[in-house]
Amino acid sequence: MANISYRNKKFPIKAIPTVGISFLIALTISIVAWFILKDDVEFKDLNAYQINEIDYEFQQILEQGGLDELEIQLRNEICQYYAQSGSFRSKATASSQVSQLSSLGYESFIENVNSRNGYNFKVIVGPFETKSATNNAQEILRQHRMDSIETKSCRSINRD
């Protein structure tokens, strides 16, 4: 067996060349990283670009006070929102759900639906004017441990 020790003259790694080579490698990596990661900020001359003014129709409508005209132009359909609070096999169970909803202050009705899984009576709450009102009603129903899903019914407006 070879006797390898740092005190032995046969020790294969010498301290001064090892530290020197490590220093040169670290210096080389630092210089390369400095060139690669150098962050030069070049500011573009914005006067060299031609910028056209944007004409916003909405701003003109607000300045002229014609917001009512804009609202009429945007509405092509009228929507009513509903919340379906249940789907039942028997009309008696659906009627019980309707009476619970009326005790909470909501108008509801039963809709007869033919389906594959046998649930034939849906309990529908509403109509609500906005989606926000529907969400509020769904939250109140959830607090009373009644699940519900939102449905929407829209019809087109003829301007003629």
C-alpha positions in Angstrom: 0.0 0.0 0.0 1.1 3.5 -0.8 1.6 5.8 2.0 -0.4 8.9 1.0 -0.4 11.8 3.4 -0.1 15.6 3.0 3.2 15.3 5.0 4.5 12.8 2.6 6.4 14.1 -0.4 4.5 11.7 -2.6 1.2 13.3 -2.0 -0.3 13.8 -5.5 -2.1 17.2 -5.0 0.1 20.3 -4.4 -1.6 23.3 -2.6 -0.1 26.2 -4.6 -0.9 25.0 -8.1 -4.4 23.8 -7.0 -5.3 27.2 -5.5 -3.9 29.0 -8.5 -5.8 26.9 -11.0 -9.0 27.3 -8.9 -8.5 31.0 -8.9 -8.0 31.2 -12.7 -11.1 29.1 -13.3 -13.3 31.3 -11.0 -11.9 34.4 -12.7 -12.6 33.1 -16.1 -16.2 32.1 -15.2 -16.8 35.6 -13.6 -15.5 37.4 -16.7 -17.6 35.3 -19.1 -20.7 35.7 -16.8 -20.1 39.5 -16.7 -20.1 39.7 -20.5 -23.1 37.4 -20.9 -25.2 39.0 -18.2 -24.2 42.6 -18.9 -27.4 44.7 -18.8 -27.0 47.6 -21.2 -30.1 49.8 -21.2 -30.7 51.4 -24.6 -33.4 54.0 -24.7 -35.3 54.4 -27.9 -35.8 57.8 -29.4 -39.6 58.1 -29.3 -39.5 61.1 -31.6 -38.4 58.8 -34.4 -41.8 57.0 -34.3 -44.9 58.5 -35.8 -47.8 58.2 -33.4 -51.4 58.7 -34.6 -54.0 60.1 -32.2 -56.6 57.6 -31.2 -60.2 58.8 -31.5 -62.4 57.1 -28.9 -66.1 57.1 -29.8 -67.0 56.3 -26.1 -65.3 59.6 -25.0 -67.3 61.6 -27.5 -70.5 59.9 -26.3 -69.8 60.8 -22.7 -69.0 64.4 -23.6 -72.2 64.8 -25.5 -74.3 63.0 -22.9 -75.5 60.3 -25.2 -74.9 57.4 -22.8 -78.5 56.2 -23.2 -78.0 55.8 -27.0 -74.9 53.6 -26.3 -76.9 51.4 -23.9 -79.6 50.9 -26.5 -77.0 50.1 -29.2 -75.3 47.5 -27.0 -78.4 45.6 -26.0 -79.5 43.2 -28.8 -81.2 40.8 -26.5 -83.0 40.8 -23.1 -81.9 38.1 -20.7 -83.5 36.8 -17.5 -81.6 34.7 -15.0 -82.8 31.8 -13.0 -81.5 29.4 -10.4 -82.4 25.8 -10.6 -82.5 24.6 -7.0 -83.3 20.9 -7.5 -84.5 18.1 -9.8 -86.8 15.5 -8.4 -88.6 12.3 -9.4 -91.9 13.1 -7.7 -94.0 16.2 -7.9 -94.7 16.1 -4.2 -90.9 16.5 -3.3 -90.6 19.3 -5.8 -93.7 21.0 -4.3 -92.0 20.7 -0.9 -88.9 22.5 -2.2 -91.1 25.2 -3.7 -92.8 25.8 -0.3 -89.3 26.0 1.4 -88.2 28.6 -1.2 -91.4 30.7 -0.8 -90.8 30.7 3.0 -87.4 32.3 2.1 -89.1 34.9 0.0 -88.3 33.6 -3.5 -90.7 33.0 -6.3 -90.3 29.5 -7.8 -92.0 27.2 -10.1 -91.9 23.5 -11.2 -90.9 22.6 -14.7 -91.7 19.1 -16.0 -88.7 17.7 -18.0 -88.3 14.2 -19.6 -84.8 12.9 -18.9 -82.9 9.6 -19.1 -82.2 9.3 -15.3 -85.8 9.7 -14.3 -85.6 13.2 -12.7 -88.7 14.8 -14.2 -89.5 17.8 -12.1 -87.1 20.8 -11.9 -87.6 23.5 -9.3 -86.7 26.9 -10.8 -86.2 30.1 -8.8 -86.6 33.5 -10.4 -86.6 35.3 -12.7 -83.8 37.7 -11.7 -82.9 40.9 -13.6 -79.2 40.5 -13.3 -76.6 37.8 -12.9 -75.5 39.5 -9.6 -79.0 39.0 -8.2 -78.9 35.4 -9.2 -75.5 34.9 -7.5 -76.9 36.5 -4.3 -79.9 34.2 -4.3 -77.6 31.2 -4.9 -75.5 32.2 -1.9 -78.6 32.4 0.3 -79.8 29.0 -0.9 -76.3 27.6 -0.2 -76.5 29.0 3.4 -79.8 27.0 3.7 -78.1 23.9 2.4 -79.8 24.0 -1.0 -77.6 23.6 -4.0 -78.4 25.5 -7.2 -77.1 26.2 -10.7 -77.6 29.3 -12.7 -79.6 29.2 -15.9 -80.2 32.0 -18.4 -83.0 32.7 -20.8 -82.5 35.3 -23.5 -84.7 36.6 -26.3 -83.7 38.9 -29.2 -84.9 42.5 -29.5 -86.2 43.6 -32.9 -85.6 47.3 -33.5 -88.2 47.5 -36.3 
